[in-house]
Amino acid sequence: MEMRPFGHLISAERARARLWRAAAPIELVESIPLEEAVGRVAAATVRAPAPVPPVERATWDGYAFASSITRSASPSRPVEMPVVAELFADRRLRRTVPCGSAVAIATGAELPRGTDTVEIFERVRELGPRIRIDHPVRPGRYVAHVGDDYARGARLVRQGELLRPSALGSLAASGFARIRVYRAPVVAIVPNGNELLAPGERPRPNHIYESNNATLSAIVRAAGGIPRPMRPVADNPVRIEAMLRRAARSSDVVVATGGSSVGEHDYLPQVFPRLGRLLFHGIAVRPGKPTLAARSSRTLFVGMPGHPTSCLSNAFWLLLPALRRVARLPGPGWIDQPIRLASDADRLTPGLATVVPLRVQGDRGHPTFFDSHAITSLYGANAFAILPPGDRPVRRGERLVVHRLLPPLGDPALAPNR
């Protein structure tokens, strides 16, 4: 079996920086309904065409009247007023309310002319067609004034802003039905290997089911992209290159899994330089050393290890920040948190950084890794640490600063307060 040695290995920090710089933010824009826009990135600044609310409105159910009539009201000298109308949110009283009279008003209804305040039902005594109030009511009580929420010309959404429910509500309140957002990046996932079966196929001797499509699709969606998983490709350089080129025609990023190392059937190292400028091949890290990347004029190509844990581990620390940059999402997808190891971790390796996946609970981290071929090595992991090269064991009780994955990749129940 022929082996081709790695060239110069670059550090994990340099690999992440190179891939991040090569991950060009998406430029294409689309218009979508507000109901579909949460989590998307606004492509333009939007300002309010009119104030909200556009008129003075009641914020509680009660009675509207002129506050001056209650200025001297007290339990010993209450004020009585006739109720001259009833007003709901979809109606407007066109006549002026005489001073000393009241209107029964529902939440959201426009305050009638001649009134400047509202008192809630619970603080008013009803006497048939009249009401009695035994306390002063200040002007503007339970009233939303014109522009209280926001004025005409107020910025509702900033270009590049991650759209959240409150921003979408502001747009809807101003009458917008759609918003222009940056298109979600399309990420093709191309597994290769003669031994791979797509899940759902009939079992065959000496074959295994491909699992990187499922894990990487989850990473892509969490990073704001649209995954396009493809069926496994056989170990053939011509077929692999053809599939990668075909995928690139309809994708912004192409991620290939398997065939990235230095073995006789590892063809990505010879295919990638033909697709674009090679960024690196080989990272001084374990697991995940056989990782490579290239950039063409319009597509970013990333070659990931085929071993499930190596692939997913590299996706957390290397691929996730790059994909978020393409999608214009802020941050790398994690926050830093100091923890103390609850049990021993894997031994450090001279010349190679070590990625340690952890299940963080409170301020304790439980290492989960046991082998790069076993996907269960990352089961329950919601954080990771990248430890420097060395030649020593990592013992229980050591303090580390870990990268804690944000939801949906991290466990929402364990997510720290922010």
LINHUUR-V44410 format. One record per helix or strand. SS is the DSSP state (H for helix, E for strand). FROM is the first residue (numbers start at 1). TO is the last residue. If there is no record, write none. Layout:
BEGIN
SS;FROM;TO, SS;FROM;TO
END
This chain:
BEGIN
E;10;10, H;12;22, E;29;33, H;34;36, E;41;42, E;46;47, E;52;52, E;57;58, E;62;65, H;67;70, E;79;87, E;101;105, E;110;110, E;117;120, H;121;123, E;125;127, E;130;133, E;143;144, E;150;150, E;155;157, E;162;162, H;165;173, E;178;182, E;186;192, E;196;197, E;208;209, H;212;222, E;226;229, E;233;233, H;237;249, E;253;257, H;268;275, E;277;281, E;283;283, E;285;286, E;292;295, E;300;304, H;308;326, E;334;341, E;345;345, E;349;349, E;352;361, E;364;367, H;375;378, E;383;387, E;394;394, E;399;405
END
